[in-house]
Amino acid sequence: MKPIFLFILFSYSIFAQNNDVMHYYKLNIIDIDGNPLQDVTVKFKLYNLYEFVKDTIILANKKGEVLVSVKATPNPKYKESFNAYSTSIFYDVIKPNFYTKSSVQSSDFGGRVSRYKSDTKEDFVILLKFSDYIEKSFYLSKEYNILKNITFEFIDYIISEAFLSDSDLVTQSIILTKYKNNKYFALSLNNNIVYNSLKLNKYGIGEKIFDEIIRKILEPLNNNLGNIKDIYGYDVTIFGYIRNFSEENKDNTKIIYRFLIPKEIVKKYKKQDITGQQVIDASTILMDNERIDLRLK
């Protein structure tokens, strides 16, 4: 039986060296309500085995669909035993009056061990415009008309400059709120970092969120809204996440932090007249709707 086994292995090895496959990537481009978008340009950079293949530009069809293909060649590292493939696409989705969306997709279809069972990898791309970040009733209100240009400049700075690398501005979250009879400019951010509960408790996470997110967001808030008379302060909600990293299948637990910070306190902080701890002491901080104190280390 040994000669037969060796012959089969040898034959498979020759097959593995010469078997190219095609990887297809399909993007479905939609708006916030799930409607397909037309007049969309997608710029691609295509890679095979981590090596650049080419640039290409494709226009979405009337259904908001874009299809691009990459020829996948076997990885020579494994040529003596089995086929292994790897392609990637880097893309920018561009449409006038919408924010550009950039991302990357990859496929290993066709190999002996593959995560993907289809030669086509499909994904949905949601393009957003600045009004998608504003709560609908506020967007239609007279109060919004007063703040329209200021709100646009604030959102455009946060999104276009990728100001908060580890957090995303939540859609339809910008609104004016009231807390203890004071009016606040409110927004919500989703923090993309999951914290390890073995190293940090909820209070420790709150301190890190203040240091890594709140300190940053205060600058564009102060620059754009610091002189608006009707606003008392800023109401910033952060969605944080925690998980026990020693338990592999454990789901993330969501923690909601809310920072209500007086506008005049922010001005003093930006002038370096007070410390971050003094900003916290002068603010109202809620964790899952319960008031807390934070002590910066």
Order of alpha helices (4+ residues) and beta strands (2+ residues): alpha-beta-beta-beta-beta-beta-beta-beta-alpha-alpha-beta-beta-beta-alpha-alpha-beta-beta-alpha-alpha-beta-beta
